[in-house]
Amino acid sequence: MAPLLLQLAALGAALVAAALILISFVAFITATEMPQLHRHEEEKFFLNVRGQREALPSIQDSPTKQLSVVVPSYNEEKRCKPSLILLKQDPTFTYEVIIVDDGSKDQTSKVAFKYCQKYGSDKVRVITLVKNRGKGGAIRMGVFSSRGKKILMADADGATKFPDIEKLEKGLNDLQPWPDQMAIACGSRAHLEKESIAQRSYFRTLLMYGFHFLVWFLCVKGIRDTQCGFKLLTREAASRTFSSLHIERWAFDVELLYIAQFFKIPIAEIAVNWTEIEGSKLVPFWSWLQMGKDLLFIRLRYLTGAWRLEQTRKMN
């Protein structure tokens, strides 16, 4: 009986090893060497309040605003509320809101453009992508068109309120001195975990814990909530991390922080207020499954050398 159990254990170990080798091979051969940073011709412009096209700036340009707020939007005509962000009344504080329509099929761009007409195109700009890239891809397009010394990622639904940026700014400042002017402050909902568990099904709670374990085991250590859509980066940190980003969909936050930790960019995790807003695009099981696959492939592709981290590159 014992020899049979040993044989079965050896067979199981061999099958697991073979599966890992096969997965690593698939991850390697399906990887692109560096992320695709191409921008379609139509995506190089925004419309001013008169409806005329103007060229977008570049992340390589010197900043002219204190803050850029990048808001990714996909089919958000009913939830797009950039007015929630336009709350800071200090006239000495200069900022812009960049709404990136990620190839929406509804009227997101038209709704967003009304805010541009109301507040002016120096304060609100709309970038309409030719096709859907994913949340990470949309944010990257906004980041690479920004003018701020600091860049804030914020969701279109206003789940996290703009006043919480002061918490992120303090967290960012507490990290000084910043190496090469790079630092990141991540909004976090980890302090709300017990409350959210009470409202979730056991299955969704299990998926959440499984995802958190995979993030910790495969990619990012020390950050409890990698997925909060409220993150503040210095311009230099945004340029370095987003230039190296491969993942463009839901798991992009994890790779972003993985890159930041690789380059030893200091990261602060700051508790923020957060409100559940109806209309989320996240389908629990399939989205978590996709993110789990992305996490495994992130780790394997960097481990096998299919992906390598390089210096910042310019977008074409």
FISE-252842 format. One line per field, with one value per residue (C-alpha): y, z, x; chain. Coordinates in nm, 2 decimals. Example, Ala and Ser with C-alpha at 12.3 -4.5 7.8 and 13.67 -1.06 7.14 Angstrom:
// FISE-252842
yy	[-0.45, -0.11]
zz	[0.78, 0.71]
xx	[1.23, 1.37]
mol	[A, A]
This chain:
// FISE-252842
yy	[0.00, 0.24, 0.20, 0.26, 0.59, 0.69, 0.62, 0.82, 1.11, 1.11, 1.10, 1.39, 1.59, 1.51, 1.63, 1.95, 2.02, 1.94, 2.18, 2.46, 2.41, 2.41, 2.73, 2.90, 2.81, 2.95, 3.26, 3.31, 3.26, 3.47, 3.76, 4.08, 4.21, 4.55, 4.71, 4.85, 5.23, 5.32, 5.60, 5.62, 5.95, 6.05, 5.99, 6.26, 6.54, 6.67, 6.90, 7.25, 7.42, 7.54, 7.18, 7.24, 6.99, 7.07, 6.85, 6.67, 6.74, 6.46, 6.32, 6.41, 6.79, 7.00, 7.01, 7.32, 7.22, 7.11, 6.81, 6.60, 6.38, 6.09, 5.94, 5.62, 5.58, 5.29, 5.31, 5.56, 5.80, 5.75, 5.74, 5.99, 6.27, 6.47, 6.75, 6.55, 6.61, 6.98, 7.08, 7.25, 7.62, 7.76, 7.98, 7.93, 7.55, 7.46, 7.12, 6.95, 6.66, 6.42, 6.19, 5.90, 5.74, 5.38, 5.31, 5.33, 5.22, 5.47, 5.86, 5.88, 6.12, 6.35, 6.36, 6.42, 6.70, 6.89, 6.93, 7.05, 7.32, 7.41, 7.44, 7.50, 7.28, 7.40, 7.24, 6.94, 6.75, 6.44, 6.18, 5.94, 5.61, 5.44, 5.10, 4.96, 4.90, 4.82, 5.04, 5.02, 5.12, 5.41, 5.54, 5.52, 5.72, 5.99, 5.98, 6.03, 6.33, 6.50, 6.83, 6.78, 6.76, 6.49, 6.26, 6.11, 5.81, 5.83, 5.62, 5.78, 5.69, 5.90, 5.60, 5.78, 6.15, 6.42, 6.56, 6.23, 6.35, 6.56, 6.23, 6.09, 6.41, 6.39, 6.02, 6.12, 6.40, 6.17, 5.96, 6.24, 6.26, 6.10, 5.90, 6.06, 6.25, 5.93, 5.83, 5.67, 5.70, 5.43, 5.47, 5.17, 5.02, 4.75, 4.91, 4.85, 4.48, 4.35, 4.55, 4.44, 4.07, 4.10, 4.22, 3.96, 3.60, 3.33, 3.26, 3.63, 3.64, 3.33, 3.48, 3.80, 3.62, 3.40, 3.70, 3.87, 3.56, 3.54, 3.91, 3.86, 3.53, 3.61, 3.99, 4.26, 4.25, 4.49, 4.65, 4.52, 4.68, 4.69, 4.74, 5.07, 5.30, 5.61, 5.64, 5.95, 5.94, 6.20, 6.28, 6.09, 5.78, 5.78, 5.81, 5.53, 5.28, 5.33, 5.32, 4.97, 4.85, 4.54, 4.46, 4.69, 4.54, 4.48, 4.34, 4.64, 4.79, 4.48, 4.51, 4.88, 4.82, 4.53, 4.77, 5.03, 4.79, 4.67, 5.02, 5.08, 5.36, 5.43, 5.35, 5.46, 5.29, 5.54, 5.46, 5.65, 5.67, 5.46, 5.41, 5.12, 5.26, 5.05, 4.97, 4.81, 4.65, 4.38, 4.04, 3.86, 3.50, 3.57, 3.89, 3.73, 3.43, 3.67, 3.86, 3.53, 3.43, 3.78, 3.75, 3.42, 3.54, 3.86, 3.66, 3.40, 3.64, 3.85, 3.54, 3.38, 3.71, 3.74, 4.08, 4.30, 4.64, 4.92, 5.29, 5.52, 5.53, 5.78, 5.70, 5.69]
zz	[0.00, 0.10, -0.23, -0.42, -0.23, -0.30, -0.67, -0.68, -0.49, -0.74, -1.03, -0.89, -0.83, -1.19, -1.33, -1.13, -1.25, -1.61, -1.58, -1.44, -1.72, -1.98, -1.83, -1.81, -2.18, -2.28, -2.08, -2.24, -2.60, -2.58, -2.42, -2.60, -2.53, -2.42, -2.38, -2.69, -2.65, -2.99, -3.00, -3.30, -3.49, -3.35, -3.00, -3.02, -3.00, -2.77, -2.85, -2.69, -2.59, -2.95, -3.08, -3.24, -3.22, -3.02, -2.98, -2.64, -2.43, -2.34, -2.00, -2.13, -2.12, -1.81, -1.59, -1.60, -1.34, -0.98, -1.03, -1.31, -1.23, -1.47, -1.49, -1.70, -1.83, -2.02, -2.09, -1.80, -1.94, -1.63, -1.37, -1.52, -1.25, -1.28, -1.11, -0.79, -0.85, -0.92, -0.56, -0.47, -0.48, -0.39, -0.69, -0.64, -0.68, -1.05, -1.18, -1.47, -1.50, -1.79, -1.88, -2.09, -2.28, -2.33, -2.66, -2.50, -2.69, -2.53, -2.50, -2.24, -2.45, -2.52, -2.15, -2.05, -2.31, -2.15, -1.84, -2.07, -2.21, -1.86, -1.70, -2.00, -2.18, -1.97, -1.67, -1.82, -2.12, -2.29, -2.47, -2.68, -2.76, -3.09, -2.93, -2.58, -2.42, -2.07, -1.75, -1.73, -2.09, -2.06, -1.75, -1.92, -2.21, -1.97, -1.77, -2.09, -2.18, -1.84, -1.73, -1.35, -1.12, -0.94, -1.11, -0.94, -1.07, -0.98, -1.08, -1.28, -1.03, -0.75, -0.51, -0.34, -0.28, -0.39, -0.04, 0.04, -0.19, 0.10, 0.28, -0.02, -0.05, 0.32, 0.27, -0.03, 0.15, 0.45, 0.21, 0.14, 0.03, -0.29, -0.48, -0.83, -0.74, -0.75, -0.49, -0.48, -0.24, -0.27, -0.14, 0.06, 0.16, 0.38, 0.69, 0.55, 0.50, 0.79, 0.69, 0.33, 0.43, 0.62, 0.31, 0.07, 0.00, 0.12, -0.24, -0.31, 0.02, -0.08, -0.42, -0.25, 0.00, -0.28, -0.49, -0.20, -0.14, -0.51, -0.51, -0.20, -0.31, -0.67, -0.71, -0.44, -0.08, 0.19, 0.01, 0.15, -0.12, -0.46, -0.65, -0.51, -0.80, -0.60, -0.64, -0.64, -0.82, -0.87, -1.24, -1.25, -1.08, -1.32, -1.62, -1.50, -1.41, -1.69, -1.95, -1.84, -1.79, -2.00, -1.84, -1.95, -1.78, -1.43, -1.29, -1.41, -1.06, -0.94, -1.22, -1.16, -0.80, -0.89, -1.12, -0.85, -0.60, -0.86, -0.91, -0.53, -0.56, -0.21, -0.16, 0.11, 0.17, 0.30, 0.43, 0.23, 0.24, -0.01, -0.12, -0.32, -0.64, -0.85, -1.21, -1.16, -1.48, -1.27, -1.31, -0.99, -1.10, -1.45, -1.37, -1.07, -1.29, -1.55, -1.28, -1.13, -1.47, -1.52, -1.18, -1.27, -1.61, -1.46, -1.23, -1.49, -1.76, -1.54, -1.40, -1.74, -1.88, -2.14, -1.98, -1.88, -1.70, -1.89, -1.87, -1.95, -2.32, -2.53, -2.68, -3.06]
xx	[0.00, 0.28, 0.47, 0.15, 0.09, 0.44, 0.40, 0.07, 0.24, 0.53, 0.29, 0.09, 0.41, 0.52, 0.19, 0.20, 0.55, 0.45, 0.15, 0.37, 0.62, 0.34, 0.18, 0.52, 0.59, 0.25, 0.30, 0.64, 0.55, 0.23, 0.41, 0.50, 0.84, 0.72, 0.37, 0.21, 0.21, 0.07, -0.19, -0.43, -0.43, -0.77, -0.65, -0.38, -0.64, -0.91, -1.20, -1.20, -1.52, -1.58, -1.56, -1.22, -0.94, -0.63, -0.32, -0.28, 0.03, 0.28, 0.39, 0.74, 0.65, 0.71, 0.41, 0.19, -0.07, -0.04, -0.27, -0.42, -0.72, -0.76, -1.10, -1.14, -1.50, -1.66, -2.03, -2.07, -2.32, -2.54, -2.26, -2.01, -2.00, -1.67, -1.85, -1.79, -1.42, -1.45, -1.48, -1.15, -1.22, -0.88, -0.79, -0.42, -0.46, -0.44, -0.57, -0.74, -0.98, -0.91, -1.20, -1.10, -1.38, -1.26, -1.44, -1.79, -2.09, -2.32, -2.31, -2.03, -1.82, -2.12, -2.21, -1.85, -1.81, -2.09, -1.87, -1.59, -1.83, -1.94, -1.60, -1.37, -1.13, -0.84, -1.00, -1.19, -1.07, -1.23, -1.02, -1.22, -1.04, -1.10, -1.15, -1.18, -0.84, -0.94, -0.93, -0.55, -0.51, -0.75, -0.58, -0.24, -0.37, -0.49, -0.16, 0.04, -0.18, -0.16, -0.01, 0.00, 0.30, 0.09, -0.15, -0.46, -0.65, -1.02, -1.33, -1.61, -1.88, -1.74, -1.71, -1.43, -1.48, -1.23, -1.17, -0.99, -0.71, -0.58, -0.52, -0.33, -0.13, -0.03, 0.07, 0.27, 0.45, 0.53, 0.74, 0.98, 1.26, 1.14, 1.40, 1.42, 1.10, 0.90, 0.64, 0.29, 0.00, -0.27, -0.62, -0.73, -1.06, -0.89, -1.03, -1.38, -1.32, -1.52, -1.82, -1.80, -1.77, -2.09, -2.27, -2.11, -2.20, -1.96, -1.86, -1.76, -1.58, -1.38, -1.30, -1.18, -0.95, -0.82, -0.74, -0.56, -0.35, -0.25, -0.15, 0.06, 0.21, 0.28, 0.33, 0.29, 0.39, 0.28, -0.02, -0.36, -0.58, -0.42, -0.75, -0.88, -0.92, -0.80, -0.42, -0.19, 0.14, 0.41, 0.46, 0.79, 0.64, 0.35, 0.58, 0.81, 0.54, 0.29, 0.56, 0.64, 0.28, 0.17, -0.17, -0.45, -0.75, -0.86, -0.53, -0.33, -0.31, -0.12, 0.14, 0.17, 0.26, 0.48, 0.68, 0.69, 0.83, 1.09, 1.21, 1.20, 0.95, 0.81, 0.44, 0.20, -0.13, -0.39, -0.74, -1.01, -1.39, -1.56, -1.93, -2.07, -2.22, -2.45, -2.36, -2.01, -1.87, -1.70, -1.87, -1.76, -1.67, -1.54, -1.36, -1.18, -1.09, -0.94, -0.75, -0.62, -0.49, -0.33, -0.16, -0.01, 0.11, 0.25, 0.47, 0.57, 0.65, 0.88, 1.03, 1.11, 1.24, 0.96, 0.89, 1.18, 1.17, 1.34, 1.37, 1.08, 0.99, 0.79, 0.46, 0.43]
mol	[A, A, A, A, A, A, A, A, A, A, A, A, A, A, A, A, A, A, A, A, A, A, A, A, A, A, A, A, A, A, A, A, A, A, A, A, A, A, A, A, A, A, A, A, A, A, A, A, A, A, A, A, A, A, A, A, A, A, A, A, A, A, A, A, A, A, A, A, A, A, A, A, A, A, A, A, A, A, A, A, A, A, A, A, A, A, A, A, A, A, A, A, A, A, A, A, A, A, A, A, A, A, A, A, A, A, A, A, A, A, A, A, A, A, A, A, A, A, A, A, A, A, A, A, A, A, A, A, A, A, A, A, A, A, A, A, A, A, A, A, A, A, A, A, A, A, A, A, A, A, A, A, A, A, A, A, A, A, A, A, A, A, A, A, A, A, A, A, A, A, A, A, A, A, A, A, A, A, A, A, A, A, A, A, A, A, A, A, A, A, A, A, A, A, A, A, A, A, A, A, A, A, A, A, A, A, A, A, A, A, A, A, A, A, A, A, A, A, A, A, A, A, A, A, A, A, A, A, A, A, A, A, A, A, A, A, A, A, A, A, A, A, A, A, A, A, A, A, A, A, A, A, A, A, A, A, A, A, A, A, A, A, A, A, A, A, A, A, A, A, A, A, A, A, A, A, A, A, A, A, A, A, A, A, A, A, A, A, A, A, A, A, A, A, A, A, A, A, A, A, A, A, A, A, A, A, A, A, A, A, A, A, A, A, A, A]
